[in-house]
Amino acid sequence: MHIGIIADGNRRWAKSHNKTIREGHEQRDIVLRQVLPHILEHADMVSIYLFSSRNWNRSKQEVVDMFEGFYDSVHEFTQPNVNLLINYKPTVQQYPDVDLVIRTGGRHSLSGFLPLESAFAEFYVIDKYWPDFTNKDFDEALVWFNKQRRLNGA
């Protein structure tokens, strides 16, 4: 199973907790370290959308802060079945088809996340921001996914 995650809501989480944007992105990385090992117990591959090519439009300081966190995450999670999508821009198909896309932050769009690979994926939206995402939230998404009748375009 290939699970895609759109880890959205870090800035909104920071604002709602009276934290800085930097602290929101730091919490993103903490949650990633907490949930990724659990997710990998249930998936052959995980692709996590962390920074799109459009995110360059954010303030220079926010981009610098984000990349400082990415540096640690990339070194910590370097393995063939984990894709941290940083500066991602949809191009040609590079990854296996995604079975389940989990989007945090309550938004209902793919935002350019692996558009070809996600064409027949089940799409699960959770209203929690990524920094509040837990193993239990993942388990609930998995239970929901297992109840779906997958047609894969048929």
Sequence and secondary structure as in RCSB ss.txt:
>XXXX:A:sequence
MHIGIIADGNRRWAKSHNKTIREGHEQRDIVLRQVLPHILEHADMVSIYLFSSRNWNRSKQEVVDMFEGFYDSVH
EFTQPNVNLLINYKPTVQQYPDVDLVIRTGGRHSLSGFLPLESAFAEFYVIDKYWPDFTNKDFDEALVWFNKQRR
LNGA
>XXXX:A:secstr
 EEEEE   HHHHHHHTT  HHHHHHHHHHHHHHHHHHHHTT SEEEEEEEEGGGGGS HHHHHHHHHHHHHHHH
HT STTEEEEEEE   S  S   SEEEE SS  S TTSSTTTTTT EEEE SS GGG  HHHHHHHHHHHHHS  
 TT 
